[in-house]
Amino acid sequence: MKVGFPMKCVDGEVTTIYNQVGVAEVEKEGTVSVQALSTVRWSMTIGRGEPPEGTG
């Protein structure tokens, strides 16, 4: 399974982006990567398990 969330980063602009992918019966390990210019600061949170309440 390959999923991408391309987004444009603007110098000096702070943006919050929320993406969620629900996949049933996936038990294998996964890999996450980020490609950005060295001047871009970013952070992410990744969770695995039951979806948060209200999103199912």
C-alpha positions in Angstrom: 0.0 0.0 0.0 1.4 3.4 -0.9 -0.2 6.6 0.3 1.1 10.1 -0.3 0.1 13.5 1.1 1.9 16.1 -1.0 1.7 19.6 0.3 3.3 22.9 -0.5 5.4 24.5 2.3 5.7 28.3 2.2 8.6 30.1 3.8 7.5 31.9 7.0 4.0 30.3 7.0 2.9 28.0 9.8 0.5 25.3 8.7 -1.2 22.5 10.5 -2.3 19.6 8.3 -4.2 16.5 9.5 -4.3 13.3 7.4 -5.7 10.0 8.5 -5.7 6.7 6.6 -7.8 3.7 7.8 -6.8 0.3 6.5 -8.5 -2.9 7.7 -6.5 -6.0 8.7 -3.0 -4.6 8.1 -0.5 -6.3 10.4 2.8 -5.6 8.6 5.4 -3.0 9.5 5.4 0.3 7.6 7.8 3.1 6.7 7.1 6.8 6.8 9.3 9.4 5.1 9.4 13.1 4.6 11.1 15.0 1.8 11.6 18.8 2.4 14.1 21.5 1.9 16.6 21.9 4.8 15.0 25.3 5.6 11.6 23.7 6.4 10.8 22.7 10.0 8.3 19.9 10.4 7.0 17.4 12.9 4.6 14.5 12.8 2.7 12.1 15.0 2.0 8.6 13.8 -0.4 6.2 15.5 -1.5 2.7 15.0 -4.5 1.0 16.4 -8.2 1.9 16.8 -9.2 5.2 15.2 -10.1 8.1 17.5 -13.7 8.4 18.7 -15.9 10.1 16.1 -13.8 9.2 13.1 -15.0 5.6 12.5 
